[in-house]
Every structure is written in structure tokens, then in C-alpha cells.
């Protein structure tokens, strides 16, 4: 029984040149596994870079974990929206008096 229980049996092999399916058995070539790992690593790096940029944009965002950064970001966006609403109201009030 493979790692995924009785439903999926996964075997890694360095001989095959392609992914093959034989009776529910999945075989991946070593180079394919490396390619998948590189792709996942690049994705994690890009995501990490985006979080770093977001931490710099959000006040108090430096040093926060990703879940807390998302919460802080939503609060900051709501604060900016309320400021926009106040400023639009002030502008309308100013335009009405002239």
C-alpha cells in the first residue's frame, strides 16, 4: 500500500522516460520529479517575494506571519475606503457651498 492509502499507489522510478499509468500505478522519472520540485520552489519564492512587498506597503506589516498580514491588509483597505468616503463627502460639501 502506498503513501496515499489504498486509493492511489505511487512509485518513483529513474528508468522511465515518461509518466506512465499501468493499472493505477504512477511512475515518474527522476528528472520529472526534479522539474516538479524546481517549479514548486520557484512558486514559493515568487509568493514569498510578493509577501515581502506587501509587508512593506502595509503599515505594521513588517514581521507578520502571512495569515496576520492578510488580516492587517484587509483592515488597511477598509480604513482607506472609509477615508476615501470621508474625503469625497468633504469635497461634495465644499462644491455645494460654492
GUBASE-52977 format. One record per residue (C-alpha): x, y, z; residue in one letter; residue number from 0. Coordinates in nm, 3 decimals, always signed. Layout:
N
+---------+---------+---------+------+-----+
:      c1 :      c2 :      c3 : rest :  nr :
+---------+---------+---------+------+-----+
:       X :       Y :       Z :    a : NUM :
...
+---------+---------+---------+------+-----+
END
This chain:
98
+---------+---------+---------+------+-----+
:      c1 :      c2 :      c3 : rest :  nr :
+---------+---------+---------+------+-----+
:  +0.000 :  +0.000 :  +0.000 :    x :   0 :
:  +0.140 :  +0.340 :  -0.099 :    x :   1 :
:  +0.159 :  +0.660 :  +0.098 :    x :   2 :
:  -0.190 :  +0.769 :  -0.010 :    x :   3 :
:  -0.362 :  +0.459 :  +0.122 :    x :   4 :
:  -0.549 :  +0.200 :  -0.081 :    x :   5 :
:  -0.675 :  +0.456 :  -0.335 :    x :   6 :
:  -0.351 :  +0.564 :  -0.505 :    x :   7 :
:  -0.029 :  +0.372 :  -0.536 :    x :   8 :
:  +0.265 :  +0.598 :  -0.627 :    x :   9 :
:  +0.603 :  +0.458 :  -0.728 :    x :  10 :
:  +0.905 :  +0.668 :  -0.829 :    x :  11 :
:  +1.140 :  +0.526 :  -1.088 :    x :  12 :
:  +1.453 :  +0.659 :  -1.261 :    x :  13 :
:  +1.432 :  +0.427 :  -1.566 :    x :  14 :
:  +1.121 :  +0.550 :  -1.746 :    x :  15 :
:  +1.135 :  +0.847 :  -1.982 :    x :  16 :
:  +0.775 :  +0.949 :  -1.933 :    x :  17 :
:  +0.491 :  +0.933 :  -1.688 :    x :  18 :
:  +0.312 :  +0.602 :  -1.735 :    x :  19 :
:  -0.008 :  +0.464 :  -1.590 :    x :  20 :
:  -0.031 :  +0.088 :  -1.558 :    x :  21 :
:  -0.328 :  -0.044 :  -1.362 :    x :  22 :
:  -0.339 :  +0.267 :  -1.141 :    x :  23 :
:  +0.038 :  +0.270 :  -1.088 :    x :  24 :
:  +0.203 :  +0.610 :  -1.150 :    x :  25 :
:  +0.574 :  +0.615 :  -1.232 :    x :  26 :
:  +0.775 :  +0.938 :  -1.252 :    x :  27 :
:  +1.120 :  +0.975 :  -1.396 :    x :  28 :
:  +1.380 :  +1.130 :  -1.164 :    x :  29 :
:  +1.425 :  +1.433 :  -1.393 :    x :  30 :
:  +1.048 :  +1.489 :  -1.388 :    x :  31 :
:  +1.048 :  +1.484 :  -1.007 :    x :  32 :
:  +1.332 :  +1.739 :  -1.006 :    x :  33 :
:  +1.144 :  +1.959 :  -1.253 :    x :  34 :
:  +0.835 :  +1.949 :  -1.034 :    x :  35 :
:  +1.042 :  +2.036 :  -0.725 :    x :  36 :
:  +1.206 :  +2.330 :  -0.907 :    x :  37 :
:  +0.868 :  +2.457 :  -1.022 :    x :  38 :
:  +0.729 :  +2.438 :  -0.666 :    x :  39 :
:  +1.040 :  +2.609 :  -0.527 :    x :  40 :
:  +1.009 :  +2.894 :  -0.782 :    x :  41 :
:  +0.641 :  +2.933 :  -0.697 :    x :  42 :
:  +0.721 :  +2.952 :  -0.325 :    x :  43 :
:  +0.994 :  +3.209 :  -0.394 :    x :  44 :
:  +0.760 :  +3.428 :  -0.604 :    x :  45 :
:  +0.495 :  +3.406 :  -0.335 :    x :  46 :
:  +0.750 :  +3.495 :  -0.068 :    x :  47 :
:  +0.865 :  +3.798 :  -0.270 :    x :  48 :
:  +0.506 :  +3.916 :  -0.305 :    x :  49 :
:  +0.450 :  +3.884 :  +0.069 :    x :  50 :
:  +0.770 :  +4.080 :  +0.133 :    x :  51 :
:  +0.646 :  +4.362 :  -0.093 :    x :  52 :
:  +0.308 :  +4.358 :  +0.078 :    x :  53 :
:  +0.473 :  +4.375 :  +0.421 :    x :  54 :
:  +0.649 :  +4.694 :  +0.312 :    x :  55 :
:  +0.327 :  +4.851 :  +0.182 :    x :  56 :
:  +0.106 :  +4.782 :  +0.482 :    x :  57 :
:  +0.169 :  +4.987 :  +0.798 :    x :  58 :
:  +0.272 :  +4.748 :  +1.074 :    x :  59 :
:  +0.315 :  +4.467 :  +0.824 :    x :  60 :
:  +0.684 :  +4.405 :  +0.886 :    x :  61 :
:  +0.744 :  +4.080 :  +1.072 :    x :  62 :
:  +0.387 :  +3.949 :  +1.049 :    x :  63 :
:  +0.311 :  +3.592 :  +0.950 :    x :  64 :
:  +0.119 :  +3.552 :  +0.625 :    x :  65 :
:  -0.221 :  +3.497 :  +0.789 :    x :  66 :
:  -0.181 :  +3.801 :  +1.014 :    x :  67 :
:  -0.054 :  +4.004 :  +0.717 :    x :  68 :
:  -0.373 :  +3.921 :  +0.525 :    x :  69 :
:  -0.587 :  +4.033 :  +0.820 :    x :  70 :
:  -0.384 :  +4.354 :  +0.856 :    x :  71 :
:  -0.416 :  +4.415 :  +0.481 :    x :  72 :
:  -0.795 :  +4.384 :  +0.490 :    x :  73 :
:  -0.814 :  +4.625 :  +0.783 :    x :  74 :
:  -0.590 :  +4.871 :  +0.600 :    x :  75 :
:  -0.804 :  +4.851 :  +0.284 :    x :  76 :
:  -1.120 :  +4.910 :  +0.489 :    x :  77 :
:  -0.954 :  +5.209 :  +0.656 :    x :  78 :
:  -0.853 :  +5.353 :  +0.318 :    x :  79 :
:  -1.206 :  +5.308 :  +0.187 :    x :  80 :
:  -1.354 :  +5.492 :  +0.483 :    x :  81 :
:  -1.100 :  +5.774 :  +0.439 :    x :  82 :
:  -1.197 :  +5.795 :  +0.073 :    x :  83 :
:  -1.564 :  +5.817 :  +0.167 :    x :  84 :
:  -1.494 :  +6.100 :  +0.414 :    x :  85 :
:  -1.284 :  +6.290 :  +0.162 :    x :  86 :
:  -1.549 :  +6.251 :  -0.109 :    x :  87 :
:  -1.812 :  +6.381 :  +0.134 :    x :  88 :
:  -1.593 :  +6.680 :  +0.221 :    x :  89 :
:  -1.534 :  +6.754 :  -0.146 :    x :  90 :
:  -1.906 :  +6.735 :  -0.219 :    x :  91 :
:  -1.979 :  +6.963 :  +0.077 :    x :  92 :
:  -1.715 :  +7.208 :  -0.045 :    x :  93 :
:  -1.852 :  +7.204 :  -0.401 :    x :  94 :
:  -2.209 :  +7.260 :  -0.276 :    x :  95 :
:  -2.109 :  +7.571 :  -0.080 :    x :  96 :
:  -1.958 :  +7.741 :  -0.383 :    x :  97 :
+---------+---------+---------+------+-----+
END
